[in-house]
Amino acid sequence: MPEFTDDEDLGPSGIAAAHYRSVLGHFPTGVVVVTASAEHGPVGLSVNSFTAVSLEPPLVAFCAHRRSRSWVAMRERRAFCVNVLAEDQEALSRVFATRGADKFHGIGWSPAPSGSPRLWGALAWIDCSIEAVYDGGDHEICVGRVQELDVEPGDGPLVFYRGGYGRFEA
Ligand SMILES: Cc1cc2nc3c(=O)[nH]c(=O)nc-3n(C[C@H](O)[C@H](O)[C@H](O)COP(=O)(O)O)c2cc1C
């Protein structure tokens, strides 16, 4: 989750950010890096709010903080590519979660059909156009229409749980 608020502060809702994050952190998720080819170069951010929405038409969604620079650039571009991270890509997740970092420095990628970066080593990629953007409080809910998608050979997924990274075991 993004770190844009003071953890101890009770917001107008009366819920402390730290408590909110701790409780929601008990829901395990995968990690994706959502990328786009912006006017000034590639952009991307780590996301765990990604989900499938609909098969017909094929829609997916994720929530992006309104102040994420990557999201603002992506929204303008009207397209993005979701990269599902593999278990050995924790470092990548950390880099793409760092605001202001030179996120693509030394990162291998190829353009997806939309031009958005497909990160080497990711387990799967889902190339989308932006179908709709809805209000989501301090976030926006982005719904993407899937244009092309595929999997790549690899091991297990990177898992995020209670603020830490792990692997999946059946
Ligand atoms: C595991 C993980 C999951 C994250 N999920 C989201 C998310 O769903 N939405 C979001 O806006 N930020 C999420 N973040 C935080 C963003 O990656 C981070 O705020 C972003 O990189 C900000 O940088 P930017 O301003 O350069 O876009 C997540 C971070 C981590 C480590």
The ligand as a Gaussian input file, in Angstrom:
#p B3LYP/6-31G(d) Opt

LIG

0 1
 C        3.428000      -4.947000      -2.882000
 C        3.005000      -3.545000      -3.221000
 C        1.728000      -3.316000      -3.712000
 C        1.316000      -2.028000      -4.065000
 N        0.062000      -1.862000      -4.562000
 C       -0.344000      -0.634000      -4.946000
 C       -1.627000      -0.453000      -5.526000
 O       -2.414000      -1.391000      -5.673000
 N       -1.964000       0.808000      -5.927000
 C       -1.109000       1.877000      -5.768000
 O       -1.475000       2.995000      -6.143000
 N        0.103000       1.730000      -5.213000
 C        0.506000       0.507000      -4.814000
 N        1.753000       0.343000      -4.273000
 C        2.625000       1.518000      -4.109000
 C        3.179000       2.009000      -5.450000
 O        3.935000       1.006000      -6.112000
 C        4.048000       3.260000      -5.258000
 O        3.341000       4.182000      -4.482000
 C        4.383000       3.872000      -6.599000
 O        5.498000       3.229000      -7.150000
 C        4.576000       5.351000      -6.463000
 O        5.509000       5.786000      -7.398000
 P        5.158000       6.793000      -8.568000
 O        4.658000       8.068000      -7.936000
 O        6.484000       6.902000      -9.246000
 O        4.090000       6.162000      -9.424000
 C        2.193000      -0.933000      -3.905000
 C        3.482000      -1.168000      -3.382000
 C        3.877000      -2.449000      -3.045000
 C        5.258000      -2.691000      -2.497000

